[in-house]
Amino acid sequence: MAVFESGGVRLAYERVGDPSAPAVLLLMGLGMPKEAWPKSFVEGLVREGFQVVMPDNRDAGRSSKFEGWRPTQADALFAILRTLLRKPVRAEYALEDMALDAERLLDALGIQRVHVAGFSMGGMIAQVFACACPNRAATLTVMSSAGGNPRTGLGELRAVEALLTGGRGSSPEAAREGYRRIFMRLSGPAWRPSDDDLERMIDVILSTPFDELAVRRQLLAILASGDRTPQLRSLRVPTLVMHGRADPLLPFRAGEEIAGLIPGAKLVGYDGLGHQLPEGLTGEMAAELARHAHAHPA
């Protein structure tokens, strides 16, 4: 693991593969550390001839925590309500700041053009990056994400509730149980994680520093960025959208909307897949991303 600091924000990151190879930037989702990317997915991209750069987003993993900002659960629920009413949400940072973090990291690594890909919130950051820096994004890959439209991007309330109220508890076992509940709620019927899968995923998360309010801060950052529909309509970066047809958090219609907005975008739907990156699919998904990137070299 390496650390980069700029603008008062410390980003922990990992760089895998030949540093002279074309780069894939992988951006993880809400509250998750870079270690949440399945090793088989990363190794698949390296075998395809890419280097992979994986930062911890601000307020995740070993990157900077904005501990002075302490939103309550009521703040998060109120922000969701304002979003549904299409009213602006205020936050101490937004997706645009997180995309700028990624751009500064690439500058420090000497990477001018990149294949940018993200899962869930990471896919939203990737969209903002591609819209703001189209000359630096050779391709865009959006996985299990949304374009900011509240009509298409809000899933089952039970899934949203599990994400906001689960997680680390007052004891290690309470924390494990909270994460088990989240992962099971977000999984699709064809890809339910086994007990061993759950324990591996939970071990990864519990091995990293944690701030219980970080998920709320990142959620508010998402909501503060608003609807990206106009920007996506004008985006000309070659785009791949991968989305589970049984995603309970960010419904498949959100992925369909992104693919419909971006000219020439390709949509790949996975039957029975929820809001997850299951080991049984990571090889196929890595190969899909690699084909997309090879077709549009950096």
Summary of the structure (lengths in Angstrom):
residues: 298
radius of gyration: 17.5
end to end distance: 24.9
largest distance: 49.0
contacts: 1073
relative contact order: 0.18
helix: 45%
strand: 16%
